[in-house]
Amino acid sequence: MDQLLDFLNKLEEHQIYYRLNKVRDAVMVEIAVPGQRWEVEFFPDGSIEVEKFITTGVIEDASALDVLFS
């Protein structure tokens, strides 16, 4: 729990937007920064998993929305 609270405090100190969620028996911190989205999961055993989603910088038109449903 200390690691989670320290991490949240650090995000707030740097004015980084985040949202909390519960997934797979863990607390997930979803972080949004320009061009990136991070998912950081804190598990009861003290382990932490980090997954990063980074944009290619390519902006597509509305036709790309069809991919979401296919």
GIPE-V974224 format. One record per residue. RES is the residue in one small letter. SS is DSSP state (H for helix, E for strand, C for the rest). D_FIRST is the distance of its C-alpha to the first C-alpha in Angstrom with 2 decimals. Layout:
res=(RES/RES)
ss=(SS/SS)
d_first=(D_FIRST/D_FIRST)
This chain:
res=(m/d/q/l/l/d/f/l/n/k/l/e/e/h/q/i/y/y/r/l/n/k/v/r/d/a/v/m/v/e/i/a/v/p/g/q/r/w/e/v/e/f/f/p/d/g/s/i/e/v/e/k/f/i/t/t/g/v/i/e/d/a/s/a/l/d/v/l/f/s)
ss=(C/H/H/H/H/H/H/H/H/H/H/H/H/C/C/C/C/E/E/E/E/E/E/C/C/E/E/E/E/E/E/E/E/C/C/E/E/E/E/E/E/E/E/C/C/C/C/E/E/E/E/E/E/E/C/C/C/C/C/C/C/H/H/H/H/H/H/H/H/C)
d_first=(0.00/3.81/5.44/5.18/6.28/8.59/9.91/10.72/12.35/14.29/15.50/16.69/18.37/20.24/21.05/19.90/19.92/17.07/16.53/13.74/14.76/13.98/15.78/16.25/13.55/10.98/9.81/12.44/12.94/16.73/18.29/22.00/24.04/27.82/28.84/25.41/22.66/19.40/16.99/13.64/11.78/8.26/9.02/7.96/9.84/7.93/10.81/11.26/14.54/16.47/19.68/22.05/25.02/27.64/30.88/34.27/35.54/38.20/38.70/40.43/42.50/42.10/43.57/40.25/38.81/40.90/38.70/35.78/37.84/39.57)
